[in-house]
Amino acid sequence: MSTLTDIRSASDFNSHISSLPPTTVLVIFFHTPWAAPCAQMSLILKTLATSYRPQTPPTVSFLSLDAETLPDISESYDVTAVPFLVIQRDGKVLEQVSGSDVSKIRDAVERHAGKGGNTGKVGLPPALEVERREEDDQPAQANGEGNGEKNLSRYAPGASDPATAPEMSSTQGQKEELNARLEELVKAAPVMLFMKGTPSAPQCGFSRTIVGILREKGVRYGFFNILADEDVRSGMKDFSDWPTFPQLYAGGEFVGGLDILKEELESNPDFFAPYVAAPKGQGGMAAPEAQKEPATASA
């Protein structure tokens, strides 16, 4: 049975990858020890790995990395939240999955590595198979009525039926859904930076400057690359009532952009004191438990 290999250092990671043939599918699991969903996902991946028989050369290899302990590797894969899964072959990323959706994780692995020998006895239930019922081939009666009886499984409200819920425009519903998502994102880590690019590859000078300040102050922070998600990019402008990026949040509250942050630090040098988790000059990304998309804060 294959196993989930724990990688403790960048040298171990590079050594492991270099030892694999280019045909091997690499499943890389990024996690943090304090995020509860990561513990569950680790167990799932360990179980999934056992469904693949070891082969020479290996066809698939499962790796587990602490996103905070190995920040350079995390940044190279644009890990923005945990749990976070990367599937690659021959140095090329095939797919990324953020979050702890078991079906998405298994589907992604099986799509690129093929199905293992799992029959449902090792902890992961096999995919459900749906059989077509004979009654599905029968023509539907109006509002599910047939032979004088009402089949509620086929019932559909008619124009004369009373409304069961207030009407809501699709635009209003989409905006409320986006705001709920943004509410989660700004609280995904104690300090969240909405920036252009990533900390390892900022796409604007202002974002690069704020990243430098956070690192110099020893702040563990999460980030979101707004260039990768147009909905978040446009939504954050209204959500924060601030037209430009980067935008910084601390404790779920909007701080401002670069100029405002500089003013805060000038008036209060200890502004980041509650959020310092590393020696000065060694700040970096913190994988937030709550962040869901784009797929999973910084390490």
Phi and psi restraints in degrees (value plus and minus 20) as a CYANA .aco file:
   2 SER   PHI     -94.0   -54.0
   2 SER   PSI     141.6   181.6
   3 THR   PHI    -151.0  -111.0
   3 THR   PSI     145.3   185.3
   4 LEU   PHI    -112.8   -72.8
   4 LEU   PSI      88.6   128.6
   5 THR   PHI    -105.0   -65.0
   5 THR   PSI     106.9   146.9
   6 ASP   PHI    -104.3   -64.3
   6 ASP   PSI     100.9   140.9
   7 ILE   PHI    -120.0   -80.0
   7 ILE   PSI     103.8   143.8
   8 ARG   PHI    -123.2   -83.2
   8 ARG   PSI     -35.6     4.4
   9 SER   PHI    -169.3  -129.3
   9 SER   PSI     142.8   182.8
  10 ALA   PHI     -83.9   -43.9
  10 ALA   PSI     -55.7   -15.7
  11 SER   PHI     -86.7   -46.7
  11 SER   PSI     -59.5   -19.5
  12 ASP   PHI     -82.0   -42.0
  12 ASP   PSI     -60.8   -20.8
  13 PHE   PHI     -83.5   -43.5
  13 PHE   PSI     -70.3   -30.3
  14 ASN   PHI     -83.9   -43.9
  14 ASN   PSI     -58.6   -18.6
  15 SER   PHI     -85.1   -45.1
  15 SER   PSI     -61.4   -21.4
  16 HIS   PHI     -85.3   -45.3
  16 HIS   PSI     -65.6   -25.6
  17 ILE   PHI     -83.2   -43.2
  17 ILE   PSI     -63.3   -23.3
  18 SER   PHI     -86.1   -46.1
  18 SER   PSI     -41.9    -1.9
  19 SER   PHI    -102.4   -62.4
  19 SER   PSI     -30.7     9.3
  20 LEU   PHI    -113.7   -73.7
  20 LEU   PSI     125.4   165.4
  21 PRO   PHI     -90.6   -50.6
  21 PRO   PSI     139.1   179.1
  22 PRO   PHI     -83.8   -43.8
  22 PRO   PSI     -36.2     3.8
  23 THR   PHI    -103.9   -63.9
  23 THR   PSI     -31.6     8.4
  24 THR   PHI     -92.3   -52.3
  24 THR   PSI     113.4   153.4
  25 VAL   PHI    -105.7   -65.7
  25 VAL   PSI     104.4   144.4
  26 LEU   PHI    -123.6   -83.6
  26 LEU   PSI     102.6   142.6
  27 VAL   PHI    -127.2   -87.2
  27 VAL   PSI      89.9   129.9
  28 ILE   PHI    -128.6   -88.6
  28 ILE   PSI     100.0   140.0
  29 PHE   PHI    -127.1   -87.1
  29 PHE   PSI      95.6   135.6
  30 PHE   PHI    -117.7   -77.7
  30 PHE   PSI     113.9   153.9
  31 HIS   PHI    -167.8  -127.8
  31 HIS   PSI     153.9   193.9
  32 THR   PHI    -153.7  -113.7
  32 THR   PSI     130.6   170.6
  33 PRO   PHI     -90.5   -50.5
  33 PRO   PSI     -39.3     0.7
  34 TRP   PHI    -116.3   -76.3
  34 TRP   PSI     -29.2    10.8
  35 ALA   PHI    -110.1   -70.1
  35 ALA   PSI      95.2   135.2
  36 ALA   PHI     -76.8   -36.8
  36 ALA   PSI     -61.2   -21.2
  37 PRO   PHI     -80.7   -40.7
  37 PRO   PSI     -46.4    -6.4
  38 CYS   PHI     -88.3   -48.3
  38 CYS   PSI     -57.6   -17.6
  39 ALA   PHI     -83.2   -43.2
  39 ALA   PSI     -62.1   -22.1
  40 GLN   PHI     -85.3   -45.3
  40 GLN   PSI     -63.9   -23.9
  41 MET   PHI     -86.7   -46.7
  41 MET   PSI     -54.0   -14.0
  42 SER   PHI     -81.1   -41.1
  42 SER   PSI     -63.6   -23.6
  43 LEU   PHI     -84.2   -44.2
  43 LEU   PSI     -60.6   -20.6
  44 ILE   PHI     -84.1   -44.1
  44 ILE   PSI     -64.3   -24.3
  45 LEU   PHI     -89.2   -49.2
  45 LEU   PSI     -55.3   -15.3
  46 LYS   PHI     -81.4   -41.4
  46 LYS   PSI     -62.5   -22.5
  47 THR   PHI     -87.2   -47.2
  47 THR   PSI     -62.4   -22.4
  48 LEU   PHI     -83.3   -43.3
  48 LEU   PSI     -59.6   -19.6
  49 ALA   PHI     -81.5   -41.5
  49 ALA   PSI     -56.3   -16.3
  50 THR   PHI     -87.0   -47.0
  50 THR   PSI     -35.1     4.9
  51 SER   PHI    -101.0   -61.0
  51 SER   PSI     -25.7    14.3
  52 TYR   PHI    -126.6   -86.6
  52 TYR   PSI     105.1   145.1
  53 ARG   PHI     -94.5   -54.5
  53 ARG   PSI     118.5   158.5
  54 PRO   PHI     -83.1   -43.1
  54 PRO   PSI     116.0   156.0
  55 GLN   PHI    -154.0  -114.0
  55 GLN   PSI     140.3   180.3
  56 THR   PHI    -144.3  -104.3
  56 THR   PSI      95.1   135.1
  57 PRO   PHI     -92.5   -52.5
  57 PRO   PSI     139.6   179.6
  58 PRO   PHI     -85.6   -45.6
  58 PRO   PSI     121.0   161.0
  59 THR   PHI    -110.4   -70.4
  59 THR   PSI     -44.2    -4.2
  60 VAL   PHI    -168.5  -128.5
  60 VAL   PSI     124.5   164.5
  61 SER   PHI    -157.2  -117.2
  61 SER   PSI     108.9   148.9
  62 PHE   PHI    -124.0   -84.0
  62 PHE   PSI     106.8   146.8
  63 LEU   PHI    -143.5  -103.5
  63 LEU   PSI     126.9   166.9
  64 SER   PHI    -143.5  -103.5
  64 SER   PSI     105.3   145.3
  65 LEU   PHI    -148.6  -108.6
  65 LEU   PSI     115.5   155.5
  66 ASP   PHI     -96.8   -56.8
  66 ASP   PSI      94.1   134.1
  67 ALA   PHI     -83.3   -43.3
  67 ALA   PSI     -49.8    -9.8
  68 GLU   PHI    -101.7   -61.7
  68 GLU   PSI     -55.1   -15.1
  69 THR   PHI     -91.6   -51.6
  69 THR   PSI     -50.5   -10.5
  70 LEU   PHI    -141.5  -101.5
  70 LEU   PSI      47.3    87.3
  71 PRO   PHI     -85.0   -45.0
  71 PRO   PSI     -53.2   -13.2
  72 ASP   PHI     -84.2   -44.2
  72 ASP   PSI     -62.2   -22.2
  73 ILE   PHI     -87.3   -47.3
  73 ILE   PSI     -61.3   -21.3
  74 SER   PHI     -79.8   -39.8
  74 SER   PSI     -65.2   -25.2
  75 GLU   PHI     -85.9   -45.9
  75 GLU   PSI     -54.9   -14.9
  76 SER   PHI     -85.2   -45.2
  76 SER   PSI     -44.1    -4.1
  77 TYR   PHI    -123.0   -83.0
  77 TYR   PSI     -11.1    28.9
  78 ASP   PHI      35.6    75.6
  78 ASP   PSI      23.3    63.3
  79 VAL   PHI     -91.8   -51.8
  79 VAL   PSI      98.1   138.1
  80 THR   PHI    -132.8   -92.8
  80 THR   PSI     -27.8    12.2
  81 ALA   PHI    -185.9  -145.9
  81 ALA   PSI     141.0   181.0
  82 VAL   PHI    -145.4  -105.4
  82 VAL   PSI     131.6   171.6
  83 PRO   PHI     -90.0   -50.0
  83 PRO   PSI     131.4   171.4
  84 PHE   PHI    -163.0  -123.0
  84 PHE   PSI     110.5   150.5
  85 LEU   PHI    -138.9   -98.9
  85 LEU   PSI     113.9   153.9
  86 VAL   PHI    -141.6  -101.6
  86 VAL   PSI     111.2   151.2
  87 ILE   PHI    -136.4   -96.4
  87 ILE   PSI     103.1   143.1
  88 GLN   PHI    -159.3  -119.3
  88 GLN   PSI     139.7   179.7
  89 ARG   PHI    -163.7  -123.7
  89 ARG   PSI     112.3   152.3
  90 ASP   PHI      34.7    74.7
  90 ASP   PSI      20.4    60.4
  91 GLY   PHI      58.8    98.8
  91 GLY   PSI     -18.8    21.2
  92 LYS   PHI    -131.1   -91.1
  92 LYS   PSI     110.3   150.3
  93 VAL   PHI     -93.2   -53.2
  93 VAL   PSI     103.8   143.8
  94 LEU   PHI    -112.9   -72.9
  94 LEU   PSI     -56.0   -16.0
  95 GLU   PHI    -184.6  -144.6
  95 GLU   PSI     131.4   171.4
  96 GLN   PHI    -149.3  -109.3
  96 GLN   PSI     119.3   159.3
  97 VAL   PHI    -149.8  -109.8
  97 VAL   PSI     103.7   143.7
  98 SER   PHI    -126.7   -86.7
  98 SER   PSI     118.2   158.2
  99 GLY   PHI      84.1   124.1
  99 GLY   PSI    -194.7  -154.7
 100 SER   PHI    -138.5   -98.5
 100 SER   PSI      12.9    52.9
 101 ASP   PHI     -95.9   -55.9
 101 ASP   PSI      89.4   129.4
 102 VAL   PHI     -80.3   -40.3
 102 VAL   PSI     -63.7   -23.7
 103 SER   PHI     -84.3   -44.3
 103 SER   PSI     -58.8   -18.8
 104 LYS   PHI     -86.1   -46.1
 104 LYS   PSI     -60.5   -20.5
 105 ILE   PHI     -82.8   -42.8
 105 ILE   PSI     -69.7   -29.7
 106 ARG   PHI     -85.6   -45.6
 106 ARG   PSI     -62.2   -22.2
 107 ASP   PHI     -79.4   -39.4
 107 ASP   PSI     -61.8   -21.8
 108 ALA   PHI     -85.1   -45.1
 108 ALA   PSI     -65.0   -25.0
 109 VAL   PHI     -84.0   -44.0
 109 VAL   PSI     -66.4   -26.4
 110 GLU   PHI     -88.8   -48.8
 110 GLU   PSI     -48.7    -8.7
 111 ARG   PHI     -84.7   -44.7
 111 ARG   PSI     -53.6   -13.6
 112 HIS   PHI    -125.7   -85.7
 112 HIS   PSI     -46.9    -6.9
 113 ALA   PHI    -127.8   -87.8
 113 ALA   PSI     -24.2    15.8
 114 GLY   PHI      61.7   101.7
 114 GLY   PSI     149.8   189.8
 115 LYS   PHI    -103.5   -63.5
 115 LYS   PSI     119.6   159.6
 116 GLY   PHI    -102.0   -62.0
 116 GLY   PSI    -185.6  -145.6
 117 GLY   PHI    -111.4   -71.4
 117 GLY   PSI      -2.1    37.9
 118 ASN   PHI     -88.8   -48.8
 118 ASN   PSI     106.1   146.1
 119 THR   PHI    -132.5   -92.5
 119 THR   PSI      -9.1    30.9
 120 GLY   PHI      79.7   119.7
 120 GLY   PSI     -21.7    18.3
 121 LYS   PHI    -112.1   -72.1
 121 LYS   PSI     -25.9    14.1
 122 VAL   PHI    -128.4   -88.4
 122 VAL   PSI      -4.3    35.7
 123 GLY   PHI      93.1   133.1
 123 GLY   PSI     -41.0    -1.0
 124 LEU   PHI    -127.9   -87.9
 124 LEU   PSI      97.9   137.9
 125 PRO   PHI     -86.8   -46.8
 125 PRO   PSI     123.4   163.4
 126 PRO   PHI     -86.7   -46.7
 126 PRO   PSI     139.6   179.6
 127 ALA   PHI     -81.3   -41.3
 127 ALA   PSI     122.3   162.3
 128 LEU   PHI     -92.2   -52.2
 128 LEU   PSI     121.0   161.0
 129 GLU   PHI    -131.9   -91.9
 129 GLU   PSI     111.1   151.1
 130 VAL   PHI    -126.8   -86.8
 130 VAL   PSI     106.6   146.6
 131 GLU   PHI    -120.0   -80.0
 131 GLU   PSI     119.8   159.8
 132 ARG   PHI     -96.2   -56.2
 132 ARG   PSI     111.2   151.2
 133 ARG   PHI    -107.7   -67.7
 133 ARG   PSI     129.9   169.9
 134 GLU   PHI     -80.5   -40.5
 134 GLU   PSI     -56.8   -16.8
 135 GLU   PHI     -86.4   -46.4
 135 GLU   PSI     -39.4     0.6
 136 ASP   PHI     -87.7   -47.7
 136 ASP   PSI     -43.1    -3.1
 137 ASP   PHI    -106.1   -66.1
 137 ASP   PSI     -27.4    12.6
 138 GLN   PHI    -101.3   -61.3
 138 GLN   PSI     123.3   163.3
 139 PRO   PHI     -83.0   -43.0
 139 PRO   PSI     116.9   156.9
 140 ALA   PHI     -94.9   -54.9
 140 ALA   PSI     121.0   161.0
 141 GLN   PHI    -111.3   -71.3
 141 GLN   PSI     137.3   177.3
 142 ALA   PHI     -78.3   -38.3
 142 ALA   PSI     109.7   149.7
 143 ASN   PHI      31.4    71.4
 143 ASN   PSI      10.5    50.5
 144 GLY   PHI      56.1    96.1
 144 GLY   PSI      -8.0    32.0
 145 GLU   PHI    -108.6   -68.6
 145 GLU   PSI     113.8   153.8
 146 GLY   PHI    -180.7  -140.7
 146 GLY   PSI     116.3   156.3
 147 ASN   PHI      35.0    75.0
 147 ASN   PSI      14.4    54.4
 148 GLY   PHI      58.0    98.0
 148 GLY   PSI     -18.0    22.0
 149 GLU   PHI    -136.4   -96.4
 149 GLU   PSI     138.2   178.2
 150 LYS   PHI    -125.3   -85.3
 150 LYS   PSI      99.8   139.8
 151 ASN   PHI    -115.8   -75.8
 151 ASN   PSI      81.7   121.7
 152 LEU   PHI     -83.7   -43.7
 152 LEU   PSI     -43.0    -3.0
 153 SER   PHI     -88.3   -48.3
 153 SER   PSI     -39.2     0.8
 154 ARG   PHI    -127.9   -87.9
 154 ARG   PSI     -18.2    21.8
 155 TYR   PHI     -91.9   -51.9
 155 TYR   PSI     115.0   155.0
 156 ALA   PHI    -152.1  -112.1
 156 ALA   PSI     115.3   155.3
 157 PRO   PHI     -80.3   -40.3
 157 PRO   PSI     121.3   161.3
 158 GLY   PHI    -117.5   -77.5
 158 GLY   PSI     154.8   194.8
 159 ALA   PHI     -84.1   -44.1
 159 ALA   PSI     -48.2    -8.2
 160 SER   PHI    -105.0   -65.0
 160 SER   PSI     -30.5     9.5
 161 ASP   PHI     -90.7   -50.7
 161 ASP   PSI     125.4   165.4
 162 PRO   PHI     -88.8   -48.8
 162 PRO   PSI     130.2   170.2
 163 ALA   PHI     -87.7   -47.7
 163 ALA   PSI     121.8   161.8
 164 THR   PHI    -124.9   -84.9
 164 THR   PSI     -28.7    11.3
 165 ALA   PHI    -174.5  -134.5
 165 ALA   PSI     131.0   171.0
 166 PRO   PHI     -85.3   -45.3
 166 PRO   PSI     124.5   164.5
 167 GLU   PHI     -91.2   -51.2
 167 GLU   PSI     126.2   166.2
 168 MET   PHI    -163.8  -123.8
 168 MET   PSI     110.5   150.5
 169 SER   PHI     -87.4   -47.4
 169 SER   PSI     130.4   170.4
 170 SER   PHI     -82.5   -42.5
 170 SER   PSI     -52.6   -12.6
 171 THR   PHI     -85.9   -45.9
 171 THR   PSI     -63.8   -23.8
 172 GLN   PHI     -84.3   -44.3
 172 GLN   PSI     -61.4   -21.4
 173 GLY   PHI     -84.1   -44.1
 173 GLY   PSI     -61.2   -21.2
 174 GLN   PHI     -85.0   -45.0
 174 GLN   PSI     -58.4   -18.4
 175 LYS   PHI     -87.2   -47.2
 175 LYS   PSI     -61.3   -21.3
 176 GLU   PHI     -85.6   -45.6
 176 GLU   PSI     -57.9   -17.9
 177 GLU   PHI     -85.5   -45.5
 177 GLU   PSI     -61.7   -21.7
 178 LEU   PHI     -85.5   -45.5
 178 LEU   PSI     -62.9   -22.9
 179 ASN   PHI     -82.6   -42.6
 179 ASN   PSI     -57.2   -17.2
 180 ALA   PHI     -84.4   -44.4
 180 ALA   PSI     -58.2   -18.2
 181 ARG   PHI     -87.1   -47.1
 181 ARG   PSI     -62.8   -22.8
 182 LEU   PHI     -84.9   -44.9
 182 LEU   PSI     -56.1   -16.1
 183 GLU   PHI     -80.1   -40.1
 183 GLU   PSI     -57.4   -17.4
 184 GLU   PHI     -91.8   -51.8
 184 GLU   PSI     -61.7   -21.7
 185 LEU   PHI     -83.8   -43.8
 185 LEU   PSI     -62.2   -22.2
 186 VAL   PHI     -88.7   -48.7
 186 VAL   PSI     -37.2     2.8
 187 LYS   PHI    -128.0   -88.0
 187 LYS   PSI      -8.8    31.2
 188 ALA   PHI     -86.0   -46.0
 188 ALA   PSI     -46.8    -6.8
 189 ALA   PHI    -164.2  -124.2
 189 ALA   PSI     136.4   176.4
 190 PRO   PHI     -72.8   -32.8
 190 PRO   PSI     -56.2   -16.2
 191 VAL   PHI    -144.8  -104.8
 191 VAL   PSI     102.5   142.5
 192 MET   PHI    -142.1  -102.1
 192 MET   PSI     110.4   150.4
 193 LEU   PHI    -133.1   -93.1
 193 LEU   PSI      99.3   139.3
 194 PHE   PHI    -117.7   -77.7
 194 PHE   PSI      89.4   129.4
 195 MET   PHI    -152.7  -112.7
 195 MET   PSI     149.4   189.4
 196 LYS   PHI    -113.7   -73.7
 196 LYS   PSI      91.2   131.2
 197 GLY   PHI      75.6   115.6
 197 GLY   PSI    -177.5  -137.5
 198 THR   PHI    -144.7  -104.7
 198 THR   PSI     144.5   184.5
 199 PRO   PHI     -76.8   -36.8
 199 PRO   PSI     -51.9   -11.9
 200 SER   PHI    -101.6   -61.6
 200 SER   PSI     -38.2     1.8
 201 ALA   PHI    -166.7  -126.7
 201 ALA   PSI      50.2    90.2
 202 PRO   PHI     -82.6   -42.6
 202 PRO   PSI     124.1   164.1
 203 GLN   PHI    -123.7   -83.7
 203 GLN   PSI     -12.4    27.6
 204 CYS   PHI    -174.1  -134.1
 204 CYS   PSI     135.5   175.5
 205 GLY   PHI     -84.8   -44.8
 205 GLY   PSI     -55.2   -15.2
 206 PHE   PHI     -85.4   -45.4
 206 PHE   PSI     -63.1   -23.1
 207 SER   PHI     -82.7   -42.7
 207 SER   PSI     -61.9   -21.9
 208 ARG   PHI     -81.8   -41.8
 208 ARG   PSI     -59.6   -19.6
 209 THR   PHI     -86.3   -46.3
 209 THR   PSI     -63.6   -23.6
 210 ILE   PHI     -85.2   -45.2
 210 ILE   PSI     -60.6   -20.6
 211 VAL   PHI     -77.5   -37.5
 211 VAL   PSI     -62.5   -22.5
 212 GLY   PHI     -83.6   -43.6
 212 GLY   PSI     -59.4   -19.4
 213 ILE   PHI     -84.8   -44.8
 213 ILE   PSI     -65.0   -25.0
 214 LEU   PHI     -82.3   -42.3
 214 LEU   PSI     -60.8   -20.8
 215 ARG   PHI     -88.8   -48.8
 215 ARG   PSI     -60.4   -20.4
 216 GLU   PHI     -85.5   -45.5
 216 GLU   PSI     -52.8   -12.8
 217 LYS   PHI    -104.8   -64.8
 217 LYS   PSI     -25.2    14.8
 218 GLY   PHI      53.9    93.9
 218 GLY   PSI       9.7    49.7
 219 VAL   PHI    -109.7   -69.7
 219 VAL   PSI     110.9   150.9
 220 ARG   PHI    -106.2   -66.2
 220 ARG   PSI     105.2   145.2
 221 TYR   PHI    -160.7  -120.7
 221 TYR   PSI     138.4   178.4
 222 GLY   PHI    -122.1   -82.1
 222 GLY   PSI     138.3   178.3
 223 PHE   PHI    -158.1  -118.1
 223 PHE   PSI     139.0   179.0
 224 PHE   PHI    -156.6  -116.6
 224 PHE   PSI     104.8   144.8
 225 ASN   PHI    -103.1   -63.1
 225 ASN   PSI      81.3   121.3
 226 ILE   PHI     -90.3   -50.3
 226 ILE   PSI     -35.5     4.5
 227 LEU   PHI     -92.1   -52.1
 227 LEU   PSI     -37.3     2.7
 228 ALA   PHI    -111.9   -71.9
 228 ALA   PSI     -23.9    16.1
 229 ASP   PHI    -169.5  -129.5
 229 ASP   PSI      82.8   122.8
 230 GLU   PHI     -87.1   -47.1
 230 GLU   PSI     -52.3   -12.3
 231 ASP   PHI     -82.7   -42.7
 231 ASP   PSI     -65.4   -25.4
 232 VAL   PHI     -87.8   -47.8
 232 VAL   PSI     -60.3   -20.3
 233 ARG   PHI     -79.6   -39.6
 233 ARG   PSI     -67.2   -27.2
 234 SER   PHI     -96.9   -56.9
 234 SER   PSI     -56.9   -16.9
 235 GLY   PHI     -87.0   -47.0
 235 GLY   PSI     -55.6   -15.6
 236 MET   PHI     -84.9   -44.9
 236 MET   PSI     -47.9    -7.9
 237 LYS   PHI     -84.0   -44.0
 237 LYS   PSI     -61.3   -21.3
 238 ASP   PHI     -98.7   -58.7
 238 ASP   PSI     -59.8   -19.8
 239 PHE   PHI     -80.2   -40.2
 239 PHE   PSI     -63.4   -23.4
 240 SER   PHI    -111.4   -71.4
 240 SER   PSI     -31.1     8.9
 241 ASP   PHI      35.4    75.4
 241 ASP   PSI      25.6    65.6
 242 TRP   PHI    -163.1  -123.1
 242 TRP   PSI     102.6   142.6
 243 PRO   PHI    -102.6   -62.6
 243 PRO   PSI     -31.9     8.1
 244 THR   PHI    -144.3  -104.3
 244 THR   PSI     149.9   189.9
 245 PHE   PHI    -145.8  -105.8
 245 PHE   PSI     132.4   172.4
 246 PRO   PHI     -97.8   -57.8
 246 PRO   PSI     140.9   180.9
 247 GLN   PHI    -146.3  -106.3
 247 GLN   PSI     115.2   155.2
 248 LEU   PHI    -136.2   -96.2
 248 LEU   PSI     113.7   153.7
 249 TYR   PHI    -138.2   -98.2
 249 TYR   PSI     122.0   162.0
 250 ALA   PHI    -154.5  -114.5
 250 ALA   PSI     105.6   145.6
 251 GLY   PHI      42.1    82.1
 251 GLY   PSI       8.7    48.7
 252 GLY   PHI      60.0   100.0
 252 GLY   PSI     -19.1    20.9
 253 GLU   PHI    -128.8   -88.8
 253 GLU   PSI     122.3   162.3
 254 PHE   PHI     -91.8   -51.8
 254 PHE   PSI     108.4   148.4
 255 VAL   PHI    -114.6   -74.6
 255 VAL   PSI     -72.2   -32.2
 256 GLY   PHI     121.7   161.7
 256 GLY   PSI    -182.1  -142.1
 257 GLY   PHI    -116.0   -76.0
 257 GLY   PSI    -181.2  -141.2
 258 LEU   PHI     -81.2   -41.2
 258 LEU   PSI     -66.2   -26.2
 259 ASP   PHI     -82.2   -42.2
 259 ASP   PSI     -63.3   -23.3
 260 ILE   PHI     -85.0   -45.0
 260 ILE   PSI     -60.4   -20.4
 261 LEU   PHI     -82.0   -42.0
 261 LEU   PSI     -62.2   -22.2
 262 LYS   PHI     -82.3   -42.3
 262 LYS   PSI     -60.4   -20.4
 263 GLU   PHI     -84.4   -44.4
 263 GLU   PSI     -60.0   -20.0
 264 GLU   PHI     -81.2   -41.2
 264 GLU   PSI     -64.5   -24.5
 265 LEU   PHI     -89.3   -49.3
 265 LEU   PSI     -52.2   -12.2
 266 GLU   PHI     -88.2   -48.2
 266 GLU   PSI     -60.5   -20.5
 267 SER   PHI    -102.4   -62.4
 267 SER   PSI     -45.5    -5.5
 268 ASN   PHI    -163.5  -123.5
 268 ASN   PSI      68.5   108.5
 269 PRO   PHI     -78.8   -38.8
 269 PRO   PSI     -42.0    -2.0
 270 ASP   PHI    -116.2   -76.2
 270 ASP   PSI       1.8    41.8
 271 PHE   PHI     -74.7   -34.7
 271 PHE   PSI     -59.3   -19.3
 272 PHE   PHI    -111.3   -71.3
 272 PHE   PSI     -15.5    24.5
 273 ALA   PHI     -72.4   -32.4
 273 ALA   PSI     -61.3   -21.3
 274 PRO   PHI     -89.8   -49.8
 274 PRO   PSI     -32.9     7.1
 275 TYR   PHI    -134.1   -94.1
 275 TYR   PSI     -14.5    25.5
 276 VAL   PHI     -97.3   -57.3
 276 VAL   PSI     106.9   146.9
 277 ALA   PHI    -153.8  -113.8
 277 ALA   PSI      -7.5    32.5
 278 ALA   PHI    -172.2  -132.2
 278 ALA   PSI     137.4   177.4
 279 PRO   PHI     -77.7   -37.7
 279 PRO   PSI     130.9   170.9
 280 LYS   PHI     -75.1   -35.1
 280 LYS   PSI     117.7   157.7
 281 GLY   PHI      67.6   107.6
 281 GLY   PSI     -23.0    17.0
 282 GLN   PHI    -144.2  -104.2
 282 GLN   PSI       1.9    41.9
 283 GLY   PHI     -86.8   -46.8
 283 GLY   PSI     139.8   179.8
 284 GLY   PHI    -190.1  -150.1
 284 GLY   PSI    -188.0  -148.0
 285 MET   PHI     -96.5   -56.5
 285 MET   PSI     124.9   164.9
 286 ALA   PHI    -139.8   -99.8
 286 ALA   PSI     103.9   143.9
 287 ALA   PHI     -95.2   -55.2
 287 ALA   PSI      85.5   125.5
 288 PRO   PHI     -96.9   -56.9
 288 PRO   PSI     120.5   160.5
 289 GLU   PHI     -90.1   -50.1
 289 GLU   PSI     -52.6   -12.6
 290 ALA   PHI    -106.4   -66.4
 290 ALA   PSI     -37.9     2.1
 291 GLN   PHI     -88.0   -48.0
 291 GLN   PSI     112.5   152.5
 292 LYS   PHI    -127.6   -87.6
 292 LYS   PSI     -58.7   -18.7
 293 GLU   PHI    -155.5  -115.5
 293 GLU   PSI     141.4   181.4
 294 PRO   PHI     -93.9   -53.9
 294 PRO   PSI     138.9   178.9
 295 ALA   PHI     -54.0   -14.0
 295 ALA   PSI     100.3   140.3
 298 SER   PHI    -110.8   -70.8
 298 SER   PSI     138.2   178.2
